[in-house]
Amino acid sequence: MAHQRAGKKISSDVKQNIIMFGGLVFCIIFFSIFTSLHGQSIWNPEKLSTLISDVIVTALLSVGAVFVYALGNIDISTGKQVGLYATLMVVIQQQTGSLLWGVLLSFLIAIFIAIVNAITGELLHIYAIIPSVVFMFVLSGLSTIIYSNLGCRSISLYNYDYSIFKNPWVMVGTLIIESLLVAFVFNKTMVGKYTKAIGANAISASQGGANIIKYKVMAYIVMGVCTVVASLFQMGYTASASDSTGTGYELNVMIALILGGMPLSGGMKSRVSSALVGAMTFSLLNVGLPLIGVPVNFTFMVKALIFMIVVLITCRKRGGVLPR
């Protein structure tokens, strides 16, 4: 019986790897061939720069979101958090001449939101997604108030050299460093191990000695810190923020993680690599589909179709389509 269970686990892991990396490899080969046939290779310097700038924010967000998704939870306030943090960074830079205070304030707000998101569901015995819905509306309202008081819909950094945020080496280096740090915490520390255990079975994890609230708070804080880093690059790439900054990122993260093979139910099969592979696959679709002549309106339909197929393959369980 033990050998059978081990064989099933290996088979499941192999299947997950094939789906995760197979989709990325297919996209790389497909778009390499067909964008070249259309006379504008996705790998030329201009398009490659576009690809890197497209993938960086989604990847930075997704890497942090692995912790929350490993719990079996979803945070849909992510996009509004990005918008608010980017706005605060620009507003405070205009007043002080430095980004530092805006970044520090964003970290404090992110930690506060993380703590509330983590403990509210557990203490009030409600679905974990509910607090994030509340924050989504609250943050949206705050952004609306800020821009109404400013009398405009977008703001820009004042007299500030933001070229560092557009440097591909800085973007890639930041993503590598964040991924390595998060992967270490996720795979080598009790925080990551208990996070996965809670996602697999919270009751068993609690009986095994895990403080559920403590480890949920730490998981959400990791995501909050990564969200601030992503917001810095979102703002820095254009040196501006607007009332629409961050819109849709919560869905981008969800799609990227699922394309990367992340189980919606969380648990022991959760991987940081899912975030990186999924973000790259998602960005290849974003950049590549228009280059091969697919109208913008149809790109959403193509991505939706691919998303549905991946969900049905990776999230299917006996007795239903989705695990939760």
Buried (B, 14 or more C-beta within 10 A) or exposed (E): EEEEEEEEEEEEEEEBBEBBBEBBEEBBEBBBEBBBEEEEBBEEEEBBEBBBBBBBBBBBBBBBBBBBBBBBBBBBBBBBBBBBBBBBBBBBBBEEEEBEBBBEBBBEBBBEBBBBBBBBBBEEEEEBBEBBEBBBEBBBEBBEEBBEEBEEEBBBBEEBEBEEBBEBEBBBEBBEEBBEBBBEBBEEEEBBBBBBBBBBBBEEBBEEEBEBBEBBBBBBBBBBBBBBBBBBBBBBBBBBBBBEBBBEBBEBBBBBBBBBBBBBBBBBBBBBBBBBBBBBBBBBBBBBBBBBEBEEEEBEEEBEEBBEEBBEEBBEEEEEEEBE
